[in-house]
Amino acid sequence: MKKVLLIEDDLILGESLVQRLELEGLQVRWLRRLGEAKLQINGDWGAVVCDVRLPDGLATSWYAELSAPTRSVPWFFLTGYGSVNDAVQAMQAGAREYLTKPFDTEKLISMVMEAVASQPTVSQTMLGISSSMRKVEELVYRLARQKMSVLISGESGVGKEVVAQLIHKLDARPVKGEFVAVNCAAVPETMMEAEFFGYEKGAFNGSQRAHKGFIERADNGTLFLDEVGDLPASMQAKLLRVLQERCFFKLGAEKTTHSDFRVIAATNRDLYADMLAGKFREDLFYRLAVIRLEIPPLRERPEDIRWLTEIILRQITAEQGTPIAVSEPFMRDVMARNWRGNVRELRAYLEHAVLLSDGGVLDQPLPASVGASQDFTDIPAGSVALVSLHSVVEDAERAHIRKVLLCCNSNMGKTAEVLGISRKTLWEKMKRLDINA
């Protein structure tokens, strides 16, 4: 049962929320003071619902000082009109949402239930929480019990090697060897035989010691052939024989070497179409594609974007030792992007955002072209569109007003208060900057 922490000093409101949340099947822990919450905040909470102003302190100030994993739990702040600024600051530090009293209880319950449902359990955290990735994971668990060949297809960056590593990790063999990953597109054709099969000392000029190839190293383990469609025809024929016989000759060897391995291949191409066009051997294709797994692109499984973002940011936090907080507007921008480069592009974007962040708080979305590397020294003079300082200021003003509007759910009064301007001035700026509420 999912657990929700409720921190609310109003007895009538608190009791009402406890009853309503419990009707939804949630286990609720109701606390009335900040001091009590500080002692129990490290529990396994699916969501936290918290009043901003409590008898013994300001909850948003305490929230900003919490660790990144604790702030990554969905937090919902309840605020009076006088504490809107505090709630907005909490959202910039990573809170999910805030509601101004009096609020729509059903709206709060709906948001809490949605947040709790999206919090994955340990068994769900391997590949994704979307239905498509759950189906892939279910098949992976079945495949791991049988040593059959698998062909994983999908766009670049979707996580094909992660799936392959999971199959290897779940392999039930009592003695398990290495996971040997080979990028077939990166091995020079002249070196393929030596790298795949290995060689004996003195097999050719410069071979001063024996060398184990990829296939021998994968004995009792997994041979992962990434971009298998890039294998040249000559190597396809040799690999087919190894898959059939499970033995091979090293270069310079007089006897065969045996290797008992599982082969998992991956490609971002339509390997079946390549086979029909004669670009890939038919017999090798069916040897590799005993089971086929298709990994959908990230844009087709938006449920996984938030989940992956939180995982990647936890990894970055562990690497850098600095807590990272994410505002809901930043997260919404992340979830709205197309991510043509899939998980790889998402990771690069988040690493860039953390690098540019102020104090570990991700609140300002980056430009859509942030991942594109550009060498301005190669751009001819006059080809770059230079704009006036006035235009730059207008762009910054437009972006900030839109961000605050988003934080305030398009409420003009709250937006004007946060910006420190009158409603009339806000309307004038929105009209001039072509901003729709």
RAKA-V505510 format. One line per field, one symbol per residue. ss: DSSP state (A for helix, B for strand, O for the rest). phi: phi as a letter, one per 30 degrees, with the letter a starting at -180 (. if undefined). psi: psi as a letter, one per 30 degrees, with the letter a starting at -180 (. if undefined). A space follows every 10 residues. Layout:
ss: ???
phi: ???
psi: ???
This chain:
ss: OOBBBBBOOO AAAAAAAAAA AAAOOOBBBB BOOAAAAAAA OOOOOOBBBB BOBBOOBBAA AAAAOOOAAA AAOBBBBBBO AAAAAAAAAA AAOOOOBBBB OOOOAAAAAA AAAAAAAAOO OAAAOOOOOO AAAAAAAAAA AAAOOOOOOB BBBOOOOOOA AAAAAAAAAO OOOOOOOOBB BBBOOOOOAA AAAAAAABBO OOOOOOOOOO BBOAAAAOOO OBBBBBOAAA OOAAAAAAAA AAAAAOBBBO BOOOOBBBOO OBBBBBBOOO AAAAAAOOOO OAAAAAAAOO BBBBOOOAAA OOAAAAAAAA AAAAAAAAAA OOOOBBOAAA AAAAAAOOOO OAAAAAAAAA AAAAAAOBOO BBOOOOOOOO OOOOOAAAOO OOOOOOOOAA AAAAAAAAAA AAAAAAAOOO OAAAAAAAAO OOAAAAAAAA AAOOOOO
phi: .dcbcccadd dddddddedd ddddiccccc ccbddddddb ddddcdabcb ddcceclcdd ddedcddeed ddddcbccbd edbdeddddd dddkddabbc ddbdeddddd dddddddddd dedccdblcd ddddddddde dddddbccdb ccblddjdjd ddddddeddd edddccddcc cbdddcdeed cdddddciac didaejddbd bddeddddei bbcccdhddc ddedddddde ddddchaacd diccbdccbc bccbcbaccd dddddddidb ddddedddcd bccccddddc bdedddeded dddddddddc icdbcbdded dddeddddhd dhdddddddd dddddcdcii ccbcededcd dddbcddcdd ejdcdccdde dddddddddd ddddeddchi dddddddddi bddddddddd ddchccd
psi: kkkkkkjkfj eeeeeeeeee effggkkkjk lfleeeeffg fglikflkkk kejlegljee eeefflleee ffkjkjkkkl efgeeeeeee effflellkk kkljeeeeee eeeeeeffjk leffgeelfl eefeeeeeee eeeffkilkk jklllkgfhe eeeeeeeeef kgkejkaljj kkjfffkkef feeeeeflll kgflkfifll kkleeefgkg bkjjjkhffg kleefeeeee eeeefgllkl kglfllkkkj lkkklkkgli eeeeeefgfk keeeefeehe kkkkjlleff ifffeeeeee eeeeeeeeef gkkkkkleee eeeeffleif gbeeeeeeee eeeeefljgg jjfjkllfgf fkkkjfffkk kffkjkllee eeeeeeeeee eeeeeeeghg jeeeeeeefh lleeeeeeee eeghkk.
